[in-house]
């Protein structure tokens, strides 16, 4: 299905290029279309242009929505109480700086946690304690104790996946 959706526009463009080439150029092709073509020819060209103009974007949008739905389905996490609490804490404390699809966070100052790779709890707890990598780009000690462990468990479950 995808191959057909991808190829159809190129085939139609190729047909259009051939029509223009065999007519003697763009001006002659326009003239042939406007004067020498029968009514059926004119209507069929109009239907093809309108059909392609509507069908191709509609198919692309439909496939895009399917792909986004599939992506979101793979991001769904069966949440334990600790992971659910970590998710809530991440949203309130970390989402303004970090990007993470699992909570629809689009931060710009901190690293994108979807691209950082798999995280383990020790790495996350260290980053929370010392403030990221220790270069003072992230405040240290934003979360303490069980709250930090809950966020670490949540990130271990969803980050980089």
C-alpha positions as CSV (number, residue, x, y, z in Angstrom):
1,X,0.0,0.0,0.0
2,X,2.8,2.4,1.0
3,X,4.7,1.7,-2.3
4,X,1.6,2.5,-4.3
5,X,0.9,5.7,-2.4
6,X,4.5,6.7,-3.0
7,X,4.7,5.8,-6.6
8,X,1.3,7.2,-7.9
9,X,2.2,10.9,-7.7
10,X,5.6,10.2,-9.4
11,X,3.9,8.3,-12.2
12,X,1.3,11.1,-12.7
13,X,4.1,13.7,-12.8
14,X,5.9,11.6,-15.3
15,X,2.8,11.4,-17.5
16,X,2.5,15.2,-17.2
17,X,6.1,15.7,-18.2
18,X,5.7,13.4,-21.2
19,X,2.6,15.3,-22.3
20,X,4.4,18.6,-22.1
21,X,7.5,17.2,-23.9
22,X,5.5,15.6,-26.8
23,X,3.4,18.7,-27.2
24,X,6.5,20.8,-27.8
25,X,6.9,22.6,-24.5
26,X,4.8,24.2,-21.8
27,X,3.1,26.8,-24.0
28,X,2.2,24.3,-26.7
29,X,1.0,21.8,-24.1
30,X,-1.3,24.5,-22.6
31,X,-2.6,25.4,-26.0
32,X,-3.2,21.7,-26.9
33,X,-5.1,21.2,-23.6
34,X,-7.2,24.4,-24.1
35,X,-8.0,24.0,-27.9
36,X,-7.4,20.6,-29.3
37,X,-8.5,18.4,-26.5
38,X,-12.0,16.9,-26.4
39,X,-14.4,17.7,-23.6
40,X,-13.7,14.2,-22.2
41,X,-10.0,14.9,-22.2
42,X,-10.4,18.2,-20.4
43,X,-12.6,16.7,-17.8
44,X,-10.3,13.7,-17.2
45,X,-7.3,16.0,-16.7
46,X,-9.3,18.1,-14.3
47,X,-10.4,15.0,-12.3
48,X,-6.9,13.7,-12.2
49,X,-5.5,17.0,-10.9
50,X,-8.2,17.4,-8.3
51,X,-8.1,13.7,-7.4
52,X,-4.3,13.8,-6.9
53,X,-4.5,17.2,-5.1
54,X,-6.9,15.7,-2.6
55,X,-6.1,12.0,-2.5
56,X,-2.3,12.3,-2.0
57,X,-2.5,14.7,1.0
58,X,-5.3,12.7,2.5
59,X,-3.3,9.5,2.3
60,X,-0.2,11.1,3.7
61,X,-2.2,12.5,6.6
62,X,-3.9,9.2,7.2
63,X,-0.6,7.4,7.3
64,X,0.9,10.0,9.6
65,X,-1.9,9.6,12.1
66,X,-1.5,5.8,12.0
67,X,2.3,6.2,12.6
68,X,1.7,8.6,15.5
69,X,-0.8,6.3,17.0
70,X,1.6,3.4,16.8
71,X,4.3,5.5,18.4
72,X,2.1,6.6,21.2
73,X,1.0,3.0,21.7
74,X,4.6,1.8,22.1
75,X,5.1,4.6,24.7
76,X,2.3,3.4,26.9
77,X,3.7,2.1,30.2
78,X,1.9,-0.1,32.6
79,X,2.4,2.0,35.7
80,X,3.1,0.7,39.1
81,X,2.4,3.1,42.0
82,X,6.1,4.2,42.1
83,X,6.3,4.8,38.3
84,X,3.0,6.6,38.3
85,X,4.2,8.9,41.2
86,X,7.5,9.4,39.3
87,X,5.6,10.4,36.2
88,X,3.6,13.0,38.1
89,X,6.7,14.3,39.8
90,X,8.6,14.4,36.4
91,X,5.7,16.5,34.9
92,X,5.8,19.0,37.7
93,X,9.5,19.2,38.3
94,X,11.4,18.2,35.1
95,X,9.1,18.5,32.1
96,X,9.7,22.2,31.6
97,X,13.4,21.6,30.8
98,X,13.5,18.0,29.4
99,X,11.8,16.5,26.3
100,X,10.1,13.2,27.0
101,X,7.4,11.8,24.8
102,X,5.9,9.6,27.5
103,X,4.6,12.7,29.2
104,X,4.4,14.9,26.1
105,X,7.1,17.1,27.5
106,X,8.9,19.5,25.1
107,X,11.6,21.2,27.2
108,X,14.4,23.0,25.5
109,X,17.2,23.5,28.1
110,X,17.8,20.0,29.3
111,X,18.8,16.9,27.3
112,X,16.1,15.1,25.2
113,X,15.5,12.0,27.4
114,X,14.1,10.1,24.4
115,X,17.4,10.3,22.6
116,X,19.8,10.0,25.5
117,X,19.7,6.2,25.6
118,X,18.5,3.8,28.2
119,X,18.8,5.2,31.7
120,X,19.3,3.2,34.9
121,X,18.2,4.4,38.3
122,X,21.7,5.1,39.6
123,X,22.5,7.4,36.7
124,X,19.2,9.4,37.2
125,X,19.7,9.6,41.0
126,X,23.2,10.9,40.5
127,X,22.0,13.5,38.0
128,X,19.3,14.7,40.4
129,X,21.7,14.8,43.3
130,X,24.6,16.7,41.6
131,X,22.5,18.6,39.1
132,X,22.8,16.8,35.8
133,X,26.5,16.3,34.9
134,X,27.7,18.6,37.6
135,X,28.3,21.5,35.3
136,X,25.6,23.6,37.1
137,X,23.2,23.5,34.1
138,X,20.6,21.8,36.3
139,X,19.9,22.7,39.9
140,X,21.2,20.0,42.3
141,X,18.8,18.3,44.7
142,X,15.6,19.2,43.0
143,X,14.1,16.0,44.4
144,X,15.0,14.1,47.5
145,X,14.6,10.6,48.9
146,X,11.7,8.6,47.7
147,X,10.6,11.3,45.2
148,X,13.9,11.1,43.5
149,X,13.7,7.3,43.4
150,X,10.2,7.4,42.0
151,X,11.4,9.7,39.1
152,X,14.4,7.5,38.5
153,X,12.1,4.4,38.3
154,X,9.8,6.2,35.9
155,X,12.7,7.4,33.7
156,X,14.3,3.9,33.7
157,X,11.0,2.6,32.4
158,X,10.4,5.1,29.6
159,X,13.5,7.2,28.7
160,X,15.5,6.2,25.6
161,X,12.9,3.7,24.4
